[in-house]
Amino acid sequence: MTSKKNTLLIISGPTAVGKTDLCIKLAIKFNTFIISADSRQFYKEMNIGTAKPTTTELEVVKHFFVDTLSIHDSYDVAKYEKDALHIIGQHANSPQPLIMAGGSGMYIDAVVYGLDEMPQVEMQIRNELIRLHETEGIIALQEKLSLLDPDYFSQVDLQNPQRLIRALEVCIGTGTPYSAFRTKKRMTRPFNIIKIALERDRNELYNRIDMRMDQMIEAGLFEEAADLFPYRHLNALQTVGYKEIFGFMEGNYDREEAVRLLKRNSRRYAKRQLTWLKKDTSYSWFHPSDTEGILDFISHQMSL
């Protein structure tokens, strides 16, 4: 018997795997919209380096959470969870699946499973950690976290200063390791969920990443980063695709090395995305070109 609950169709996968093209096809097929789960595409000042949907694609299919924030805005995964659930709730009676697409696993998991409740801490602690990062770099944050919470240190993306700062402010503000608050209690959502992950052969994916980076550079990525350089301390800009160019602009290395780092770090980012997704066995995996197989799978899942 078909459930009366609406369905959230999640399409995830690593950067450059082909999520956007597939999701546009699916959204047209189902006459629905796309909820972006790519936290880098939220910001209207960051265009080339985040591989946003094109203007045409945005006109053809309505997207939520693309160009909705400024890099100066304060926004986090908890706010995203609330906002995304509100949109889903507004379409509770939709006979067509709603599509959530992106590679930010933490944001997807927040909508699917909910977030652990974290204690509130004084803003002064966060500000001090931000200053520590600005003056002594990310290694200082890593070293502090390795002492205060070795369990979380072994799991976290050590190149992500936002997550390091978030963990440290809880450790310092409560005197308790951040990992102790991560209970992983899963919420039951009032909608059905279908989870699809996309993958390609590693060499194929890495070639696509390198080619896309070349295209971004040709499209003006270095110029875009130059415009954002005065704001490089903001959380939104602590991301692959910009940090490498900021290092070049600060005189740490030449342009050729910046390009090499852009490609290398993008490949590493894709690897981390895949590692995150592989931990969740509820995903069904497809090659992005297998549109027919994906549609058959969706049809079958929605009929259960």
C-alpha positions as CSV (number, residue, x, y, z in Angstrom):
1,M,0.0,0.0,0.0
2,T,1.4,3.4,-1.0
3,S,2.2,5.7,2.0
4,K,0.4,9.0,2.2
5,K,3.5,10.7,3.5
6,N,5.5,12.8,1.1
7,T,8.9,11.6,0.0
8,L,12.3,13.3,0.3
9,L,14.6,12.0,-2.4
10,I,18.2,12.6,-1.5
11,I,20.9,12.7,-4.2
12,S,24.4,12.9,-2.8
13,G,27.9,12.2,-3.9
14,P,31.4,13.7,-4.1
15,T,32.2,17.0,-5.9
16,A,32.1,16.9,-9.7
17,V,30.4,13.5,-9.8
18,G,27.5,14.8,-11.7
19,K,24.8,15.6,-9.1
20,T,23.5,18.8,-10.7
21,D,22.8,17.3,-14.2
22,L,21.0,14.3,-12.8
23,C,18.9,16.3,-10.3
24,I,17.8,18.8,-13.0
25,K,16.6,15.8,-15.1
26,L,14.8,14.3,-12.0
27,A,13.2,17.6,-11.0
28,I,11.8,18.1,-14.5
29,K,10.6,14.5,-14.6
30,F,8.8,14.8,-11.3
31,N,7.8,18.4,-11.7
32,T,9.4,19.3,-8.4
33,F,12.1,21.5,-6.9
34,I,15.5,21.1,-5.4
35,I,16.6,21.8,-1.9
36,S,20.4,22.4,-2.0
37,A,22.5,20.6,0.5
38,D,25.7,22.1,-0.6
39,S,26.7,24.5,2.2
40,R,29.1,26.4,-0.1
41,Q,26.4,27.3,-2.5
42,F,24.4,29.2,0.1
43,Y,26.5,32.3,-0.3
44,K,25.8,34.8,-3.1
45,E,29.3,36.2,-3.3
46,M,30.8,32.7,-4.0
47,N,29.9,31.6,-7.5
48,I,32.7,30.2,-9.6
49,G,34.4,28.3,-6.9
50,T,31.3,26.5,-5.7
51,A,30.1,25.2,-9.0
52,K,26.5,26.5,-8.6
53,P,23.8,25.6,-11.0
54,T,23.8,27.8,-14.1
55,T,21.4,30.7,-14.5
56,T,19.5,28.6,-17.0
57,E,19.3,25.7,-14.6
58,L,18.0,27.9,-11.8
59,E,15.4,29.3,-14.1
60,V,14.2,25.8,-15.2
61,V,14.0,24.3,-11.8
62,K,13.4,26.2,-8.5
63,H,16.2,25.8,-6.0
64,F,16.2,26.5,-2.3
65,F,19.4,27.5,-0.5
66,V,21.3,28.8,-3.5
67,D,22.4,32.5,-3.2
68,T,20.3,32.9,-0.1
69,L,23.0,34.2,2.3
70,S,25.9,36.6,2.3
71,I,29.3,35.5,3.5
72,H,28.8,38.0,6.3
73,D,25.7,36.2,7.6
74,S,25.8,33.8,10.6
75,Y,24.4,30.4,9.6
76,D,25.0,26.9,10.7
77,V,23.7,23.3,10.3
78,A,21.1,23.7,13.1
79,K,19.5,26.7,11.3
80,Y,19.6,24.7,8.0
81,E,17.9,21.8,9.6
82,K,15.1,24.0,10.8
83,D,14.7,25.9,7.5
84,A,14.8,22.7,5.4
85,L,12.3,20.9,7.6
86,H,10.0,24.0,7.2
87,I,10.1,23.7,3.4
88,I,9.5,20.0,3.5
89,G,6.6,20.5,5.9
90,Q,5.0,23.1,3.6
91,H,4.8,20.3,0.9
92,A,3.6,17.6,3.2
93,N,0.8,16.6,0.8
94,S,3.0,16.5,-2.4
95,P,2.4,13.4,-4.5
96,Q,5.8,14.0,-6.1
97,P,9.1,13.5,-4.3
98,L,11.0,16.6,-3.1
99,I,14.7,16.5,-4.1
100,M,17.5,17.3,-1.7
101,A,20.8,17.4,-3.6
102,G,24.4,18.1,-2.4
103,G,27.6,16.8,-1.0
104,S,27.5,18.3,2.5
105,G,26.9,15.2,4.5
106,M,26.5,16.9,7.8
107,Y,23.6,19.0,6.5
108,I,21.9,16.1,4.9
109,D,22.2,14.0,8.1
110,A,20.8,16.9,10.1
111,V,17.6,16.8,8.1
112,V,17.4,13.0,8.0
113,Y,18.4,12.1,11.5
114,G,18.4,15.3,13.5
115,L,21.2,16.9,15.5
116,D,22.5,16.2,18.9
117,E,21.6,18.9,21.4
118,M,24.8,20.9,22.2
119,P,25.2,23.2,25.2
120,Q,25.3,26.9,24.7
121,V,28.7,28.5,25.5
122,E,29.8,32.1,25.8
123,M,30.6,33.9,22.6
124,Q,33.8,35.1,24.1
125,I,35.2,31.6,23.9
126,R,34.4,31.4,20.2
127,N,35.9,34.8,19.5
128,E,39.2,33.8,21.3
129,L,39.4,30.6,19.2
130,I,38.8,32.6,16.0
131,R,41.7,34.9,17.0
132,L,43.8,31.9,17.8
133,H,43.2,30.6,14.3
134,E,43.9,33.9,12.7
135,T,47.2,34.4,14.6
136,E,48.6,30.9,14.9
137,G,46.8,29.0,12.2
138,I,44.9,25.8,12.0
139,I,47.6,23.7,13.6
140,A,47.1,25.5,16.9
141,L,43.4,24.4,16.8
142,Q,44.4,20.9,16.0
143,E,46.8,20.6,18.8
144,K,44.4,22.0,21.3
145,L,41.6,19.6,20.2
146,S,44.0,16.6,20.3
147,L,44.5,17.4,24.0
148,L,40.9,18.2,25.0
149,D,39.1,15.6,23.0
150,P,41.3,12.9,21.3
151,D,38.2,10.8,20.4
152,Y,36.7,13.6,18.2
153,F,40.2,14.6,17.0
154,S,40.5,11.1,15.4
155,Q,37.2,11.6,13.5
156,V,37.0,15.2,12.5
157,D,38.1,16.8,9.3
158,L,41.3,18.4,10.6
159,Q,41.4,20.9,7.7
160,N,37.9,22.4,8.6
161,P,38.5,25.2,11.1
162,Q,34.7,25.7,11.7
163,R,34.3,22.2,13.0
164,L,37.5,22.5,15.1
165,I,36.3,25.7,16.7
166,R,32.8,24.4,17.3
167,A,34.3,21.3,19.2
168,L,36.8,23.4,21.1
169,E,34.3,25.9,22.3
170,V,32.2,23.1,23.8
171,C,35.2,21.5,25.4
172,I,36.4,24.7,26.9
173,G,32.9,26.1,27.8
174,T,31.7,22.9,29.5
175,G,34.9,21.2,30.7
176,T,33.5,18.1,28.9
177,P,34.8,16.6,25.6
178,Y,32.7,17.5,22.6
179,S,32.4,13.8,21.7
180,A,30.5,13.2,24.9
181,F,27.5,15.2,23.6
182,R,27.4,13.4,20.3
183,T,24.9,10.7,21.3
184,K,23.7,10.1,17.7
185,K,20.0,9.8,18.7
186,R,18.1,9.4,15.5
187,M,14.9,11.4,14.9
188,T,11.8,9.9,13.2
189,R,10.7,12.2,10.4
190,P,7.1,12.5,9.2
191,F,8.1,11.9,5.6
192,N,9.6,9.0,3.6
193,I,13.2,9.1,2.7
194,I,15.0,7.6,-0.4
195,K,18.8,8.0,-0.4
196,I,20.8,7.7,-3.6
197,A,24.6,8.3,-3.8
198,L,26.5,8.7,-7.0
199,E,29.9,7.4,-7.8
200,R,32.3,7.0,-10.7
201,D,35.6,5.1,-11.1
202,R,38.2,7.0,-9.1
203,N,40.3,8.0,-12.1
204,E,37.3,9.1,-14.0
205,L,36.2,11.2,-11.0
206,Y,39.6,12.7,-10.4
207,N,39.9,13.6,-14.1
208,R,36.5,15.4,-13.9
209,I,37.7,17.3,-10.8
210,D,40.9,18.4,-12.6
211,M,39.0,19.4,-15.7
212,R,36.4,21.3,-13.8
213,M,39.1,23.2,-11.9
214,D,40.7,24.2,-15.2
215,Q,37.2,25.5,-16.3
216,M,36.7,27.4,-13.1
217,I,40.1,29.1,-13.5
218,E,39.3,29.9,-17.1
219,A,36.0,31.4,-15.9
220,G,37.7,33.7,-13.5
221,L,38.2,31.8,-10.2
222,F,41.4,33.7,-9.3
223,E,39.7,37.0,-10.0
224,E,36.7,36.0,-7.8
225,A,39.0,35.0,-5.0
226,A,40.8,38.4,-5.3
227,D,37.5,40.2,-4.7
228,L,36.9,38.0,-1.6
229,F,40.5,38.3,-0.3
230,P,39.7,41.1,2.2
231,Y,37.1,38.8,3.8
232,R,39.2,35.6,3.9
233,H,38.9,35.3,7.7
234,L,35.2,34.7,7.4
235,N,34.0,31.1,8.1
236,A,32.2,30.9,4.7
237,L,35.6,31.3,2.9
238,Q,37.4,28.6,4.9
239,T,36.9,26.2,2.0
240,V,38.6,24.4,-0.8
241,G,38.7,26.5,-3.9
242,Y,39.4,29.8,-2.2
243,K,41.9,29.1,0.6
244,E,44.5,27.9,-2.0
245,I,44.3,31.1,-3.9
246,F,44.4,33.2,-0.8
247,G,47.7,31.5,0.1
248,F,49.0,32.5,-3.4
249,M,47.9,36.1,-2.9
250,E,49.6,36.2,0.5
251,G,52.9,35.3,-1.2
252,N,53.2,31.8,0.2
253,Y,53.7,30.2,-3.2
254,D,53.4,30.9,-6.9
255,R,50.3,30.6,-9.2
256,E,51.4,27.2,-10.5
257,E,51.5,25.8,-7.0
258,A,48.1,27.3,-6.2
259,V,46.6,25.4,-9.2
260,R,48.2,22.2,-8.1
261,L,46.8,22.7,-4.6
262,L,43.4,23.5,-5.9
263,K,43.2,20.2,-7.8
264,R,44.9,18.1,-5.0
265,N,42.7,19.5,-2.3
266,S,39.5,19.1,-4.4
267,R,40.4,15.5,-4.9
268,R,41.0,15.1,-1.2
269,Y,37.6,16.8,-0.5
270,A,35.9,14.3,-2.8
271,K,37.6,11.4,-0.9
272,R,36.3,12.8,2.4
273,Q,32.8,13.1,1.0
274,L,32.9,9.5,-0.2
275,T,34.2,8.3,3.2
276,W,31.3,10.0,5.0
277,L,28.7,8.6,2.6
278,K,30.1,5.0,2.7
279,K,29.5,5.0,6.5
280,D,25.8,5.3,5.9
281,T,24.5,1.9,4.6
282,S,21.1,3.3,3.8
283,Y,22.4,4.8,0.6
284,S,21.9,3.0,-2.7
285,W,24.7,3.6,-5.2
286,F,24.4,4.4,-8.9
287,H,26.5,5.8,-11.7
288,P,25.1,9.2,-12.5
289,S,24.5,8.2,-16.1
290,D,22.2,5.4,-15.1
291,T,19.1,7.6,-15.2
292,E,16.8,4.7,-16.1
293,G,18.1,2.5,-13.3
294,I,17.7,5.4,-10.8
295,L,14.1,6.1,-12.0
296,D,13.2,2.5,-11.7
297,F,14.6,2.4,-8.2
298,I,12.8,5.5,-7.1
299,S,9.5,4.2,-8.6
300,H,9.9,0.9,-6.7
301,Q,10.8,2.6,-3.4
302,M,7.8,5.0,-3.6
303,S,5.4,2.0,-4.2
304,L,6.4,0.3,-1.0
